[in-house]
Amino acid sequence: MAQQTLSQPDEVSIKGASVRRGDKVFFNLARSAGIFMLLLTGSIGLFLLWKAIPSLQSNTGNFFTTQTWFPDSTPPLFGIAALAFGTLMTSVIAMVIAVPVAIGIALFIAFYANRRIASSLGFVVDLLAAVPSIIFGLWGLSVLMPNMQGFVEWLSTYFGWIPIFANPEEVYTKSILIAGVVLAIMILPTISAVTREVFLQVPRGHMEASLALGATRWEMIRMVVFPFGKPGMISASMLGLGRALGETIAVALILSAVFEINWQITEPGGNTFAANIALKWNEAGTNGLSALIASGLVLFIITLLVNMVARWIISRRKDYSGAN
């Protein structure tokens, strides 16, 4: 009996597995793209370091502890202490406000709202993530800041015994607290959108089994959804933190650009890496530009570390990352 021979497409081997030639082409293209991104990131870091060296060599102060910024003076004197403090404080305030609200919005869309409301609300959240920074900054300057003065005054009056809320000057504008609130509103859509997608990936069988055993909806979320989505929630928060650390225009419009460490977050003052670069770039001299690039290098390293931590958290969960 004659056997019919079927022609098979050319196959190649990738990591010991036999795959089609087209899959190998796609695999090589994807790997090349990944390698290119690594090389590009490394090149950016080397470029920043090369441009930052002249100002670091000429600086007469401690780059990490000095609270003044006079890189073009004779002799140059500057440091990033105030910039690092302002960046950290505004980002922490933003995360404290945005993360719980974003997770609550994601839970409502994924598990509580009906399909029509969930679809519309999800669209609005995704749309807010695309709003330009300058719009948030102008809104914060012209709308949020005047309307927050009463709340900030109330906070300083009744909770002024806590050092960070004290405000002896009784001036309640252009503070780190208001800048943190603006950043929270900016990063909230990003965290909520990513977290919502993570919640929708929870195995439906696990949720139905939990409900079948008598768990309430909240108990199902607490015992099934949160354990599965924890890496995704943390990585979404890290993504929002990365945007808060690098935000420029909105923070520059809100803060009053003071180079000092002030723990009283309701008082005017404060500055960040990105805002300082945006405000000082056009007026800086040769050494000033190098100093700004040096501060940008620090921000680049911080942002890179944040993303590395997020990736490490994801890789710990094989069922989430897709590892075998």
Buried (B, 14 or more C-beta within 10 A) or exposed (E): EEEEEEEEEEEBEEEEEEBEEEBBEEBEEEEEEEEEEEEEEEEBBEEBBEBBBBBBEBBEBEBEEBBBBBBBBEEBBBBBBBBBBBBEBBBBBBBEBBBEBBBEBBBBBBBEBEEEEBEEBBEEBBEBBEEEBEEBBBBBBEEBBEEBBEBBBEBBEEEBEEEBBBBEEEBBBBBBBBBBBBBBBBBBBBBBBBBBBBBBEBEEEBBEEBBEEEBEBEEBBEBBBBEBBBBBBBBBBBBBBBBBBBBBBBBBBBBBBBBEBBEBBBBBBBBBBBBBBBBBEEEBEEBBBBBBBBBBBBBBEBBBEBBEBBEEBBEEBEEBEEEE
